[in-house]
Amino acid sequence: MKKIYTLIILLMTLQLVAQTPPGSWDLVWEDNFDNNHLDSEKWKMGVHWLGIGASHLFANSGKSIIVENGLLTMRAEKRTEIFAGVTKGYASAEISTFKQFKQKYGYFEARIKYDAEKGVWPAFWMMPDRGVPQPGPWYADARSYIKFDINSQNTQITSAIFKVKIMPQTEVDADHNISIHKIIDNSTWTEENITWANKPTNDAAFLKQFMGTTNASLTNQIIVGEYIEVDVTDYINAQISSSKQFAGFALMAQFMKQKRVEFGSKENGGVTNRPVLVIDDGANIYPSDDAMVRITEPNQGFGDQLRLHVCDRWANTSKTDDGGMEMDIMESLGVWGDNKLQHALHWDNYDADHKTTSSGQFLISPTTDGFHTYGLEWSEGEMKFYVDGNLTWTHTNARVSTIESYLILSHQLGGWGGSGNTPVDDGGLPADMIVDYVKVYENTATASIDSFDAYGRSLSIAPNPIKDGNLAFKLKDYTVSGNIAVKITDILGRIIYNSSIVQNSNGEMNIQLEKINLKKGIYILQVKGENLLLAKKFIY
């Protein structure tokens, strides 16, 4: 009997271990959902655009996201909500790494289980991200942050409503949007010190999303001269219970609408235009700090403005033509039943030129805890799909995607024409899609970020991954007396560090950078000098 128990434990342990394909792989990105919120450094709600519109059955809702005990739960339920200006009878969740993480080639894996109920459509997939910001004026890609001192609230409250007033400078000639998020740590940022580069982390799951539109068939939720408001009672009570002095909110646009939404700040002349936190239908608390930050000026803050604004001036970077592809690593329809799925590929957009191929539906063996690992090994001209470490489908073709792509986890409701997954079986709700982890690897044999010069020299970083923000690198067989340009960017090309360093070395260059302001992720070190231009990837 002891041997049987040992075998069961061994099998369960093997299911928990990420199962990369044969070869040499470096783990370059992961989320094990160890926080109690959705990490905004890794995820955002939705994909690149507001695609969940009238053709989908559900609203993408922050309330449908639960992160606890090392698991992400995306809950589909019958609940009325407005999303993208459309009233939906169901709510669920879709998240992605758009503008946070993307990669071309490698191995992409997630460990997932889900309730197979008619109407649900769980999926783990990828879309192209060409990283194309839309040319625009000074207010391009801006966010705003508002903080309230709630230290006077010593007991639990019955209601708290956060309100901001939409100002006339809002661009209302086309669709625009704004989402409101709770800030995780409000203890250190002020309107004097906040910038795009050091902005506080927010919960990626929004409290509420608002749509402004000129389309008469949609619900216009952003009206000049009126307030938008969100019930934040649970958040404020949680802050009070934790003896937190502050509560804060991040406001942003995230869906490439390319229109500015403006609202009054605490510096605005009249209190009727200022942000306000209304407690128990009576007490008004006005901000202690508010500020705007812009990606175009990453080290500058704007805490003294009469108006704050948000904008997401980003081009359509995610088309599936011109080398791009939709890559469905796992998708399943609840009507298929337990342990049945397919892999699929789509390209050349979704109109008359649309092309697709798939593995077709197939059954997989059940596991003791219901979790399965789903993986894609993506290389030039070939895609190999895996379930629980077993190769399940291979697609080899010159048209395999050549565009960096971002990750998507979605728990939609509905299906495609003729799928039989509708109408939704309300008796099967709520239904959960649960994610244990998501991991991305790079094949060390094909990694292309590191560069060599004409002399065969390359940068050496040790240790790598680095720790505590201290970066030490060296270059052998290089003599220099003068300035060396050192730049660090993230994988989206955003500059994190840029400086000129005086060096005098004979035969070997050694440089130590200390206490760089980095967050967990992948970075590129670029070094430029006389007869020298090299790059090296490192992990923090």
Order of alpha helices (4+ residues) and beta strands (2+ residues): alpha-beta-beta-beta-beta-beta-beta-beta-beta-beta-beta-beta-beta-beta-beta-beta-alpha-beta-beta-beta-beta-beta-beta-beta-beta-beta-beta-beta-beta-beta-beta-beta-beta-beta-beta-beta-beta-beta-beta-beta
